[in-house]
Amino acid sequence: MRGLWGWFQYYLETENERQYLISSIAQDTPIDGSATFTQESMAIAGHLPYRTLIKEQNGMVITIAGYPYWDDRPLQQEILNILANDIQRNGIQALSKLTGSFVLSILDSVKKEAFFAVDRYGTYSLCYTVVKDSLIFGPTPAEIAMHPIVNPEIENQSIYNYLYFNMIPAPETIYKGIYRLPPGQVLYYRQGKTEIQPYWHYQFKEHESLPSQSDLGKTLQIILKKAVDKFVREENSVGAFLSGGTDSSTVAGFLGEVTGQPARTYSIGFAADGYDETNYARIAARHFNTDHHEYYVTAQDIVTTIPKIAHIYGQPFGNSSVVPTYFCAKLAKEDDVSYLLGGDGGDELFGGNSRYAKQWLFSLYGKIPKTLKDTILEPITQISLAQKIPGFSKVGSYIEQAKMPMPDRLESYNSLNRIGIENIFSKDFLSSINPDAPLQQLRSLYDGVSAQQSINRMLGLDLRITIADNDLPKVIGMCNAAGIDVGFPMLDEELGDFAACLPAHLKVKRTHLRYFYKEALRGFLPDEIIAKKKHGFGLPFGIWLKEYQPLHTLVSDSLANFRDLKIIQPSIIDNLIGIRLKEHAAYYGDLVWVLVILVQWMQYYETKIINKRKQIKEKLLTLKEKTSYSL
């Protein structure tokens, strides 16, 4: 994965030892394609030299990877000293000048202190741990788990969080004591201890005095074009994901404008009803006259790809759309594209997810007089005869959900809640975890959003949980697996600041998602794209699991290994791939996918990671003995 990895205050005597270790702990990143710096007590490496700046001065090593901007200018080598000095003088306030996508490291061997920061939206990742006063870091937990001083131990709570969210939200990782730095935050390391502080958070401005909606629309188009233009670089051959959705179509359209030539666009299709959106991608491609390419993912593609991608994130990651994302990135790579643009982030800035409209409908219940609810509406839902009336159960479900506080209501369809954790997990596993922890984390994040409007609070929550912890890792990881870089124009800071000032009712107008955005882009985007409902690169995994025997065999064989792990009850495995899959293949297929990825990752951990750790220790010992012998 892209980013920085290495260690601080961990001593190796020879350069041979340091070079061997820094290359060995890198996960699927060849060291000859990286920038490195090593000293007796530290080592740091960055993925690809042209994206990594390293400077050493007076015992201080400053490293930044990515596409950072300093005072709205691309950050160059000569500015690194200014940046480091500014941080030393002004602390995290200095980071207000630093934008773009990046991970920053300052290692001070004189003071024996370290400083790290990741960008505002989390497009770069940093994981870390401290062992015996040594700081070990990397873009995923895998680089850290490989280090000989670390003894990785899988955390049961993280397994539960993974199955709840389909990923593991920061700051936790799959390993006990290994953490991931949340977006917009810094890590201080002093005297063997770490301290985390936010240097930025998304701030909604709900009471701004704004121009007319027409003028705002013109401003939006200007900012969007500038955002795409920032990602077009001389050293890269640029293309764009094109799902046929609002954001990918926007990016593709402006990419053609800023380059002055047809944008190179890439899309994925499925031979499955309700999943294939290539028709919309073709509409956008024709409208913007792009150089368009498509690939149709098959069930066999899933069979061959699962073992290859399950380990990419250094921990379990259960978003099933990694598969179409991977094949889309692979298609672009084969077309000699080196840099892809994704549309991720637009829905979370401008209100495009269907759950936002649903919550507006639920909010209407709160406007009904309490007396009417207490004396008529709620009691009638408890009458058994009323429940037999066709459609009445939906009324009762609506009232039950409407009564739930936010953000708890958002999790009412979570598969663990619907099935019941007592029906899924073993008693021993449940006794080792806190089942309320995921919801407690959601509540904390929701309450921490600086907004009063419920729509904005959901957007703020999703910028963290949906974007930083889910969508961005999904796209970045699969592009990394395909050998291609990726950027996200919709997460440009100026665009984010613009969206923060928009009134909530312009983002979601009753049940009309992205109302302002779509009106502002009317005439630029095709009418069919503006009218369509959100979909994206969804995967018909559950459908194909029923129909394609090799996939069913892979899944059955994988889940059979769960019986020995004593995490879930054996009966739930047969239940999921039997009765429940027949009831609702798409819904329960997602849970099956998440379980399969967990098993595949654990098998990788038990074979590759444990064995490689052993090899690294033995090789370091050999190198140390050779050094002693030569002396």
Rosetta blueprint (number, residue, H / E / L):
1 M L
2 R L
3 G L
4 L E
5 W E
6 G E
7 W E
8 F E
9 Q L
10 Y L
11 Y L
12 L L
13 E L
14 T L
15 E H
16 N H
17 E H
18 R H
19 Q H
20 Y H
21 L H
22 I H
23 S H
24 S H
25 I L
26 A L
27 Q L
28 D L
29 T L
30 P L
31 I H
32 D H
33 G H
34 S E
35 A E
36 T E
37 F E
38 T E
39 Q E
40 E L
41 S L
42 M E
43 A E
44 I E
45 A E
46 G E
47 H E
48 L L
49 P H
50 Y H
51 R H
52 T E
53 L E
54 I E
55 K E
56 E E
57 Q E
58 N L
59 G L
60 M E
61 V E
62 I E
63 T E
64 I E
65 A E
66 G E
67 Y E
68 P E
69 Y E
70 W E
71 D L
72 D L
73 R E
74 P E
75 L L
76 Q L
77 Q H
78 E H
79 I H
80 L H
81 N H
82 I H
83 L H
84 A H
85 N H
86 D H
87 I H
88 Q H
89 R H
90 N H
91 G H
92 I H
93 Q H
94 A H
95 L H
96 S H
97 K H
98 L E
99 T E
100 G E
101 S E
102 F E
103 V E
104 L E
105 S E
106 I E
107 L E
108 D E
109 S L
110 V L
111 K L
112 K L
113 E E
114 A E
115 F E
116 F E
117 A E
118 V E
119 D L
120 R L
121 Y L
122 G L
123 T L
124 Y L
125 S L
126 L L
127 C E
128 Y E
129 T E
130 V E
131 V E
132 K L
133 D L
134 S E
135 L E
136 I E
137 F E
138 G E
139 P L
140 T L
141 P H
142 A H
143 E H
144 I H
145 A H
146 M H
147 H L
148 P L
149 I L
150 V L
151 N L
152 P L
153 E L
154 I E
155 E L
156 N H
157 Q H
158 S H
159 I H
160 Y H
161 N H
162 Y H
163 L H
164 Y H
165 F H
166 N L
167 M L
168 I L
169 P L
170 A L
171 P L
172 E E
173 T L
174 I L
175 Y E
176 K L
177 G L
178 I L
179 Y E
180 R E
181 L L
182 P L
183 P L
184 G L
185 Q E
186 V E
187 L E
188 Y E
189 Y E
190 R E
191 Q L
192 G L
193 K E
194 T E
195 E E
196 I E
197 Q E
198 P E
199 Y L
200 W L
201 H L
202 Y L
203 Q E
204 F L
205 K L
206 E L
207 H L
208 E L
209 S L
210 L L
211 P L
212 S L
213 Q H
214 S H
215 D H
216 L H
217 G H
218 K H
219 T H
220 L H
221 Q H
222 I H
223 I H
224 L H
225 K H
226 K H
227 A H
228 V H
229 D H
230 K H
231 F L
232 V L
233 R L
234 E L
235 E L
236 N L
237 S L
238 V E
239 G E
240 A E
241 F E
242 L L
243 S L
244 G L
245 G L
246 T H
247 D H
248 S H
249 S H
250 T H
251 V H
252 A H
253 G H
254 F H
255 L H
256 G H
257 E H
258 V H
259 T H
260 G L
261 Q L
262 P L
263 A L
264 R E
265 T E
266 Y E
267 S E
268 I E
269 G E
270 F E
271 A L
272 A L
273 D L
274 G L
275 Y L
276 D L
277 E L
278 T H
279 N H
280 Y H
281 A H
282 R H
283 I H
284 A H
285 A H
286 R H
287 H H
288 F H
289 N L
290 T L
291 D E
292 H E
293 H E
294 E E
295 Y E
296 Y E
297 V E
298 T L
299 A H
300 Q H
301 D H
302 I H
303 V H
304 T H
305 T H
306 I H
307 P H
308 K H
309 I H
310 A L
311 H L
312 I L
313 Y L
314 G L
315 Q L
316 P L
317 F L
318 G L
319 N L
320 S L
321 S L
322 V H
323 V H
324 P H
325 T H
326 Y H
327 F H
328 C H
329 A H
330 K H
331 L H
332 A H
333 K H
334 E H
335 D L
336 D L
337 V L
338 S L
339 Y E
340 L E
341 L E
342 G L
343 G L
344 D L
345 G L
346 G H
347 D H
348 E H
349 L H
350 F H
351 G L
352 G L
353 N L
354 S H
355 R H
356 Y H
357 A H
358 K H
359 Q H
360 W H
361 L H
362 F H
363 S H
364 L H
365 Y H
366 G L
367 K L
368 I L
369 P L
370 K H
371 T H
372 L H
373 K H
374 D H
375 T H
376 I H
377 L H
378 E H
379 P H
380 I H
381 T L
382 Q L
383 I L
384 S H
385 L H
386 A H
387 Q H
388 K L
389 I L
390 P L
391 G L
392 F H
393 S H
394 K H
395 V H
396 G H
397 S H
398 Y H
399 I H
400 E H
401 Q H
402 A H
403 K L
404 M L
405 P L
406 M L
407 P L
408 D H
409 R H
410 L H
411 E H
412 S L
413 Y L
414 N L
415 S H
416 L H
417 N H
418 R H
419 I H
420 G L
421 I H
422 E H
423 N H
424 I L
425 F E
426 S L
427 K H
428 D H
429 F H
430 L H
431 S H
432 S L
433 I L
434 N L
435 P L
436 D L
437 A H
438 P H
439 L H
440 Q H
441 Q H
442 L H
443 R H
444 S H
445 L H
446 Y H
447 D H
448 G L
449 V L
450 S E
451 A L
452 Q L
453 Q L
454 S H
455 I H
456 N H
457 R H
458 M H
459 L H
460 G H
461 L H
462 D H
463 L H
464 R H
465 I H
466 T H
467 I H
468 A H
469 D H
470 N H
471 D H
472 L H
473 P H
474 K H
475 V H
476 I H
477 G H
478 M H
479 C H
480 N H
481 A H
482 A H
483 G L
484 I L
485 D E
486 V E
487 G E
488 F L
489 P H
490 M H
491 L H
492 D L
493 E H
494 E H
495 L H
496 G H
497 D H
498 F H
499 A H
500 A H
501 C H
502 L L
503 P L
504 A H
505 H H
506 L H
507 K H
508 V E
509 K E
510 R L
511 T L
512 H E
513 L E
514 R L
515 Y H
516 F H
517 Y H
518 K H
519 E H
520 A H
521 L H
522 R E
523 G L
524 F L
525 L E
526 P L
527 D H
528 E H
529 I H
530 I H
531 A H
532 K L
533 K L
534 K L
535 H L
536 G L
537 F L
538 G L
539 L L
540 P L
541 F H
542 G H
543 I H
544 W H
545 L H
546 K H
547 E H
548 Y L
549 Q H
550 P H
551 L H
552 H H
553 T H
554 L H
555 V H
556 S H
557 D H
558 S H
559 L H
560 A H
561 N L
562 F H
563 R H
564 D H
565 L H
566 K L
567 I L
568 I E
569 Q L
570 P H
571 S H
572 I H
573 I H
574 D H
575 N H
576 L H
577 I H
578 G H
579 I H
580 R H
581 L H
582 K H
583 E H
584 H L
585 A H
586 A H
587 Y H
588 Y H
589 G H
590 D H
591 L H
592 V H
593 W H
594 V H
595 L H
596 V H
597 I H
598 L H
599 V H
600 Q H
601 W H
602 M H
603 Q H
604 Y H
605 Y H
606 E H
607 T H
608 K H
609 I H
610 I H
611 N H
612 K H
613 R H
614 K H
615 Q H
616 I H
617 K H
618 E H
619 K H
620 L H
621 L H
622 T H
623 L H
624 K H
625 E H
626 K H
627 T H
628 S H
629 Y H
630 S H
631 L L
